[in-house]
Structures are given as C-alpha cells and as structure tokens.
C-alpha cells in the first residue's frame, strides 16, 4: 500500500511556529529477516484486548511487555501471553524494558494517548495508537510533528479506513463518480447509555477497587476521588478530563473517508449546536459532553469540490441529517452511522462498517464498484515496522484528521458561536476564550517532554 501522506506535504501544511518536524533517535534495533518485532501493549482491556490479539496474529510479532493499571485485566492478558513481562506503570515499562521493545501499541483512555505516544516516539519506538490519537488539538499537532521527524512507523487505530469498502469509496470520489462534491453529512447514533453522563460529578467517595492503580489511571488529568460505575473501566468517554465524547470516539472513524477522499486541509470555521439543557448548565458544560450535538465545519474547497468552500456537518445523539438530505436516500432510513457525499451528479452513501452505494441506484445500476484488495490495518503496521510497505494512517496524516475532530470538541464548549480557525497558527481568531480549550495543563509530576 503506497504511503498516502508525504513528510514534505505535512511540513508545508503545519505552519505553526515551533511545530516543524523534530529530530528523534533512529529506531534502536534493526530487525533481521527472521527477527520478531517486540511489541509492548499499554492498556490491555476493552479495545486494548482487541488490539493486543490483532497485532499478535502476525507470526513476526512477539508480545514482549504488557501494561495496565487494572490487575485483573493485566492478569488476563498475561495468561494469554505468558512470556510477556508485566507492568502497572507505563513509565516503568520504558525505563526498564525500553531497550528490549521495538514497538508500542496504546489503548488507554483518550487523555493518556499523547503522553505515552510521545514518550515512545522520543525513545525511538514504532507506535500504534487508538483514535482519536490525542485529547487536545495541541497534542495532535505535536504528535504529527514528532512523527514527521522520527524514524518510526506510526498508525492511528481507525481500522475501518483499511477496509476495501472505505478505500473504494475514496476511489469513487477521486474518479469523479458523483461529480464534484457539494457537501458531506456524517452521523453516529449507536446506543449511548454508558457514554453520555449528565453529571454532576459524584459527591460520594468510593473505595478504589483492589488491584486498580487509581492515581496512574488519572495520569495527566486533575486528581479526583474514585467513584464506582462512573469512570473506570468504560464510562470515562463522557467526562471532559478523560474522554472526547461521542465526536472523539467515532469521529476519526467516520471523518476519515471524506478527509482522504476530498484531500481536506484545516477547516476555516466550525460551529456547534448542542442540547439546550447542557448549554444552559455551567456545571455540566465544565465536566461532561452534551448528549447530542450538530457540528458544522467549513473547509477550503479542493479540486474535488464544487465551490471555493465545502460544508461538512457532523451529528450524533439521535440527530440525523435534515429531511432534504434524506430524500437522496429515496425515503429509506439512514444507517445508524455513516457518511453521505452529495455531488453534482449523484450521491455516495458509506454506512460505517458497510458497503458503499451510489445514488440514485437506478442511475448507477450498471456502474461497477471498485474493490481494492483487502488490507489489514494492524498487520500493515507490523509489516511497515519491519520495512515492508506503509501505513494508511501515519501520524503525519492522522494527526491533522484528529485535529479536525478535536476542533469540534472546542466548538462544543462555545455553543452557537462560529469559531474562525487559523490552522497554521493553531488559533481561533475571533473568540479568544476558545483557545483555552486547545491545550490542557498536565497534573504536576506528569509533564512529558515534547508536549
């Protein structure tokens, strides 16, 4: 698979002062033809369990180290990979085992992605990191710059982008199958029960479960007491200190196709409409994400768009594109999650996890659909780490994609306001207060070089 994002193109587009590529050490260990890639997995529950086994499917991988703050999850992973060394603190893993590890796979809560990934890059390791790559716009920008200067192979965990259907949809747009694109609608409405807390933060202080290293779980985030059934293990996404909400969770998956298909650069503006009760409650706005949101972006046009700018709208929490857009589907319901490209000569529907479809069906009934050869997102990373091929979502490319998504989370905190965005300067130019949401301050003692 050809590398789809060049280092030169990234550097030309990043622009922000001090964010040019950073020189990092070369990969510490050269691999021979018969050597196995020694992988450390940080976060081995939930999606981390999936990533661990997906990477281990390669016969050219050795799972060298496992790390998790939850003893039960760590023990389960250790039983599956008894030869791996185990750690509770990822910093100890790097300090004690760094020389023996070639690559690191990261699947922690969002707020710890960038600290661990940056540490790995600075140590000369290849990195696979779950979406949304970072918690903040600034972190995503720094990781992209670091990857551009490193001698490492990187991949963000947007595995659907490697699917034949997704790559075929990108190909259809590049071929002009629906003409130049006028607008794009994206949505995600999977069941929300565990991901949309309405607050307030629990007043009760519960005992930390045996085997859970709570301070390590908090990491860079401000200290707070443990509360049962509230944060760990899977409820953290809806709390701003730890997660990036629904948009951060699913956004990088669903945004990837239009980002790649239209060759998008940084947006010009972004505006969010949110649940009114959330917008009117300062306590909720400072702690949680809204239970629904509609976020409208405007981007500079490209050679694949119909105008000088193009509008892309994200919606979730039970919200779908407006009725006029649904008419394109011939009265059929929207899939639960997906993307819809509206072009001058037709439309392209890409359900999340499903097959792409050209609309109206009658018009395109005789057109063959492209079927790029299957690609495995995880094994492509493994092979690239060993010197064969390349990844579809290296940080130089997926960092700017994550920025787009995370800029939407900035707009959520300024509901109803149109934020004018200067991408090269990494700055909201018309509402100064919004810039406070571009970068977090890490808890004392958790500072990370490079961030």
Rosetta blueprint (number, residue, H / E / L):
1 X L
2 X L
3 X L
4 X L
5 X L
6 X L
7 X H
8 X H
9 X H
10 X H
11 X H
12 X H
13 X H
14 X H
15 X L
16 X L
17 X L
18 X L
19 X L
20 X L
21 X L
22 X L
23 X L
24 X L
25 X L
26 X L
27 X L
28 X L
29 X L
30 X L
31 X L
32 X L
33 X L
34 X L
35 X L
36 X L
37 X E
38 X E
39 X E
40 X E
41 X E
42 X E
43 X L
44 X L
45 X L
46 X L
47 X H
48 X H
49 X H
50 X H
51 X H
52 X H
53 X H
54 X H
55 X H
56 X H
57 X L
58 X L
59 X L
60 X L
61 X E
62 X E
63 X E
64 X E
65 X E
66 X E
67 X E
68 X L
69 X L
70 X E
71 X H
72 X H
73 X H
74 X H
75 X H
76 X H
77 X H
78 X H
79 X H
80 X H
81 X L
82 X L
83 X L
84 X L
85 X E
86 X E
87 X E
88 X L
89 X L
90 X H
91 X H
92 X H
93 X H
94 X H
95 X H
96 X H
97 X H
98 X H
99 X H
100 X H
101 X L
102 X L
103 X E
104 X E
105 X E
106 X E
107 X L
108 X L
109 X L
110 X H
111 X H
112 X H
113 X H
114 X H
115 X H
116 X H
117 X H
118 X H
119 X H
120 X H
121 X H
122 X H
123 X L
124 X L
125 X L
126 X E
127 X E
128 X E
129 X E
130 X E
131 X L
132 X L
133 X L
134 X L
135 X L
136 X L
137 X H
138 X H
139 X H
140 X H
141 X H
142 X H
143 X H
144 X H
145 X H
146 X H
147 X H
148 X H
149 X H
150 X L
151 X L
152 X L
153 X L
154 X E
155 X E
156 X E
157 X E
158 X L
159 X H
160 X H
161 X H
162 X H
163 X L
164 X H
165 X H
166 X H
167 X H
168 X H
169 X H
170 X H
171 X H
172 X H
173 X H
174 X H
175 X L
176 X L
177 X L
178 X L
179 X L
180 X L
181 X E
182 X E
183 X E
184 X E
185 X E
186 X E
187 X E
188 X E
189 X L
190 X L
191 X L
192 X L
193 X L
194 X L
195 X L
196 X L
197 X L
198 X L
199 X L
200 X L
201 X L
202 X L
203 X L
204 X L
205 X L
206 X L
207 X L
208 X L
209 X L
210 X L
211 X L
212 X E
213 X L
214 X H
215 X H
216 X H
217 X H
218 X H
219 X L
220 X L
221 X L
222 X L
223 X L
224 X L
225 X L
226 X L
227 X L
228 X L
229 X L
230 X L
231 X L
232 X L
233 X L
234 X L
235 X L
236 X H
237 X H
238 X H
239 X E
240 X L
241 X L
242 X L
243 X L
244 X L
245 X H
246 X H
247 X H
248 X H
249 X H
250 X H
251 X H
252 X H
253 X H
254 X H
255 X H
256 X H
257 X H
258 X H
259 X H
260 X H
261 X H
262 X L
263 X L
264 X L
265 X L
266 X L
267 X E
268 X E
269 X E
270 X E
271 X E
272 X E
273 X E
274 X E
275 X L
276 X H
277 X H
278 X H
279 X H
280 X L
281 X L
282 X H
283 X H
284 X H
285 X H
286 X L
287 X L
288 X E
289 X L
290 X L
291 X L
292 X L
293 X E
294 X E
295 X E
296 X E
297 X E
298 X E
299 X E
300 X E
301 X L
302 X L
303 X L
304 X L
305 X E
306 X L
307 X L
308 X L
309 X E
310 X E
311 X E
312 X E
313 X E
314 X E
315 X E
316 X E
317 X L
318 X L
319 X L
320 X L
321 X L
322 X L
323 X H
324 X H
325 X H
326 X H
327 X H
328 X H
329 X H
330 X L
331 X L
332 X L
333 X L
334 X L
335 X L
336 X L
337 X E
338 X E
339 X E
340 X E
341 X E
342 X E
343 X E
344 X L
345 X L
346 X E
347 X E
348 X E
349 X E
350 X E
351 X E
352 X L
353 X L
354 X L
355 X L
356 X E
357 X E
358 X E
359 X E
360 X L
361 X L
362 X L
363 X L
364 X L
365 X L
366 X L
367 X L
368 X L
369 X L
370 X L
371 X L
372 X L
373 X L
374 X L
375 X L
376 X L
377 X H
378 X H
379 X H
380 X H
381 X H
382 X H
383 X H
384 X H
385 X H
386 X L
387 X L
388 X L
389 X L
390 X L
391 X L
392 X L
393 X L
394 X L
395 X H
396 X H
397 X H
398 X H
399 X H
400 X H
401 X H
402 X H
403 X H
404 X H
405 X H
406 X H
407 X H
408 X H
409 X H
410 X H
411 X H
412 X H
413 X L
414 X L
415 X L
416 X L
417 X L
418 X E
419 X E
420 X E
421 X E
422 X E
423 X L
424 X L
425 X L
426 X L
427 X E
428 X E
429 X L
430 X L
431 X L
432 X H
433 X H
434 X H
435 X H
436 X H
437 X H
438 X L
439 X L
440 X L
441 X L
442 X L
443 X L
444 X L
445 X L
446 X L
447 X L
448 X L
449 X L
450 X L
451 X L
